[in-house]
Amino acid sequence: SRPTSAPTPLHQMGPTSVSCGAIASLAVFAAGAHAQSHHASAPVHVAPSPAPVAKPGCCWCDPDTPEDKWSFKDRDGVEYELIFSDEFEQLGRNLANGKDKRWTALNESDYTNSAACRYTPDAVTTVRDTGAMVRVQPANESNNDRVWKEYAHPVHAMRITTDNITDPAFRKAVNKSFTSGMVQSWNKFCFTGGVIEARAKFTLGLGFWPAIWIFGNLGRAIYEPSNTGLWPFSMEECDEQYERQPIPGGGPKQRISGCDPNPGPGLHPYQGRGATEVDLVEVGDSYNGAHGWFMSSLQIRPAIPAYFRPKLGDLATSYPINPETGIPEFKMPKEGGDRDTWYHGLIFGGNESDIPPGLPNNHWWGPAYADSLTAGVNPFHDLSEKYRTYRVEWQGGDED
């Protein structure tokens, strides 16, 4: 998985959206964070409507975010205040470097994860999305017939498009086969805990890997020298034994270590720093849209030793119903045989769609040097047809 971020008081995070799809809204709440809005088609006005008003005292809040979204309660009932939002109502926005307050659309070739794309600002803009091609028989994988369906209420959204590079000279110059988009808030907006929520739909077909994720601001996605020894560390204290041991799988040591008395300008001595990753959603679809999936995950270091990990293929032990929400959740595998997993007792939240609860880490627990906690949900027949809301809630650690 590409470097993304996870929040702690030590690691400032910035929302980052990646590749092919449409995002209708994105918001962040502190003590609470986020608001998405549902966009209606413009009615016929007899009198002019009042101009939208931004949340008072919030310079990062979009005036188009409705007032009923200025606060938010998480699943534990804790109330959060909106601190950042973007409804993408203004059409044709230019998100190239230096052109937008909130976002930067990259102009770089991606050499992480065997990517085949050159990211360009031309691949990103804001549009009025009026509908989608929908499957005639959603659950019938053998029927590929699709028809155009208008949305009852058109959606204003940021659209990211992937295209073939047809110019041989440009293809050679950028060393890539496709153009696409990556949009970052790096070094513009950071937050250290709360809730982030986005409403989005994704592209149809194989070979795409669209995602929305957050990443510690000390690193920057796809700029690999900035991430070496930082991704996805979350260790603050000095662990002398860990410092002496070789890293499993050959991963780099923590660059800013809690054992270092002189970490460099602007950094505190004996305080470890890193750039953890939280994937709000990563998406994969089938060639005809009949069997899509999405995953949400936390990437973190240092890794738990292999003998504390569940075995590959271990499934959830149960799918209890949360009495507060009525949503099915799933519990991690219990210990078995000669191992006792640190995942024992960990509970993943469910989802509010009509899709059954997903599988926790059913195929991968991370590389040898890092851990991945993943919740995967499938099958979906309409990831490219309808907008869904994706949310991550977290609490920061001890701010001392």
Phi, psi and omega in degrees: 000145183287156179302132177222195184224154174234145189266137164218168179300341182270343186240102178291139184244152173226136179294139180226132176245141187232126157062138173021108177157194179223131180248119184275331178197153176215134182213155180230136177242141176245137199057345166192154177207123160127153171203126170251156179236156175262126188262126180257153176293151186292122177281170175278120184263134172279323177233153180297141179278153179294149179294145179297149182239129179284158176301124182304136177078005182244097184287344180262001183270134179287129177302337181280354175285121184295153186299328181289358177252011182283347174221166190201140174252132179280182186292347176263004179085006179280132183269138181236153177254140179295130178236350180201136173203155175211118181262353176057036181285328181285121185280149173070029180295143176262112184256015178296163184308125178084359185260347186225141182295321190263326194231155169231118172274119188292155171233071187214154170272138182263121179247018176264149174052035178057035182296145181252014189248147162258118178281131180226147176297333180295342181277357186235130173201180177247138189222170170256108184269116188260350181173194183204157169282123185243151179290136178291319176237091190306317186269358182265100185294338182275348180257112182263008183294136179225150177227153178283134179231124177285141172288145175299324178228111178306151185245130170274129190209158168275124182250134176243126187243139174251132181224156170292145171270113183263344179277112183302322181294317179291320178302318180290321183294322183263351177061037181221163182258343185224155166256146176204194183225144167228128182244129183234154169252016186309130177063014174250303181233127178230151175211160190240012178160161179130223184227136172235137184220140178221147177246121190208161165230164190230169188284154178271143169113165179279158173092354179260154179218060180291150183200158170232127187205166178236150190213140179304135190288348176292332174255172175220127185304136180070351173267082194301323178301332179285343185259342184298124181081359176247317180279136341256055185297144176222024185260124181265319188276165177277127174238095186297325179295317178297321180298325183280334186280150172292149181281128178301135178076004175080017179290161182286156174290162176294123186290318178250094190265148174291352177265358187267118179283341182226074186285346179126172183302134176081359182249147180278138175296146176058036175228111179290145178227160180195185178226088181284165185233134170234121177266105177301314176199135169237138192233141170226137180237163177275173184297333182242009177078011185271348185210067180270169179211160169220158180224147171239143187205160171242127175252129189209149176225157001286163185278150169286137179306150187303327184286354173263358180270146171298159178284149178302136180093349176298132183256169178301149181276333181197165179234072182288154175271125176291119184295338181281323186251339185075010183262134175296139174237170176227144181260149181290161178300146174280170177296155180205145177062234186264019184228154175228111190275142176289349177281350183301127179091348178288135182242128173267140177290160179271195177229158188263009177273184179270013179272139180300160177305149184272190182254131177279120174043049187284353180222354186198135179246013180103165176292172183299331186263359181212162179249147175232120173257114190233138172243116181251139182231132177196165001264152173243141179251003190215030181297331180267000187255326188228153177275135174236158178259129180242136187218141171236131175241135175212158175248135177290165179278197179293122184281357175290000000 
